[in-house]
Amino acid sequence: MLQQTTVSTVMPRFHAWMGRFPTISDLAEAEEQEVLAAWEGLGYYSRARRLHAAARTVMERHGGDIPVEESDLLSLPGIGAYTAAAIRAFAYDQHAVVLDTNIIRVLARWGNMSDPIDTALGKNNLAAIAASFFPRTECRAMASALMDLGATICKSGDPDCTSCPLQKTCRVSEPKKLPKKSSRSVTTKLVEHRAWFWKANRLYLEQSQGPRWRGLWILPELGNAQSSGRILPEITYPITRYRVKMKVHRVVGKIPALLKGFTVDELVALPMPSPFRKVIVNLASGS
Ligand code: SF4
């Protein structure tokens, strides 16, 4: 249910982003700040940056056409083995082994793989099973069929084996237990303290230089700033394997020179990560 909610929330935003940059050249010509501002709410801003960089590379090196060769695709920013295979299979119907979550589940069950799929042995076994499935031609049809099978019949949890076209050859004994994984990610709780510099109807922000939010405007870390002792309403947000509680402190004293002040109207168009947007929208209206 959570995944469905996330997809139904994210997809309209992604379509809106695509509508803003409908062609590769539109995206390549846009300024990074514009691309990041439009990406707000989609998370993982590094993806927007890489898409932007990839569009520029496609324009510069490939005349605006997404390349078909695997080595050319892998040289584009943000394109890894899975995406390159998906582009080759779905866009060009070239031979490529596409392994997304649904396909991995189908193949691991079909082969009754006892090795965890995130180990070297498991990956090798999975690659061997996949190689036997993906034909030299019509990879697009095979990838689509396996994806659909994983999404509708060989579902996570309890598969509907009686409706499965692979039932006669499937070797699975306990499908609910497959695929196995060796590592289970653990969520770590973090608390961060941010400073709220508000003066003359302006909120003072810093432009992040960090890898995750580079170029976006955020509340600065509290650091040595002198808190007024008043902590503003806090929010909690997830980021990769962390669950972060953001506590915002109203600060008194000199505003650091590296910060820049914005009026409430100016904040609207400023690219910023959505957890900061939520805090700032709530608090700026009451400041
Ligand atoms: S028979 Fe069952 S476990 Fe095997 S591939 Fe089909 S749905 Fe999955």
Residues whose N, C-alpha, C, O or C-beta is under 5 A from the ligand:
A	BS01	SF4	V106 R109 W110 I153 C154 P159 D160 C161 C164 L166 Q167 C170 V172 P175
